[in-house]
């Protein structure tokens, strides 16, 4: 909970500074923001599947994909 709170706090500050105070990105020609802002059924279903999979398996997706290649963890994935 504290890690998440710290990450959200830092993100709130840096996102505000990047979006409102900087003239543009440092290492890119332009800041690419998504054009689509509507929350639709596909987004909600995808997020629900992602959350259920993460919650049921107990794995963060990144390390979980690495663990997939370790033979003892393949059984958990199957």
C-alpha angles and dihedrals in degrees: 000000000000092000091051091047091050092048093049091048093051091045093052091055098041095043090053092049093047095047100040111021106037122077092218145323118306099220102028136057094237141003108253112210123178114264094207112080101160118111106224137176094266091057094049094046092047092049091048093051091047092049094045092049092049093045096046096044095039091220130122103233096242099052089034091063090050090049089052089075094054107091096224092054095048088075090058091051094048 
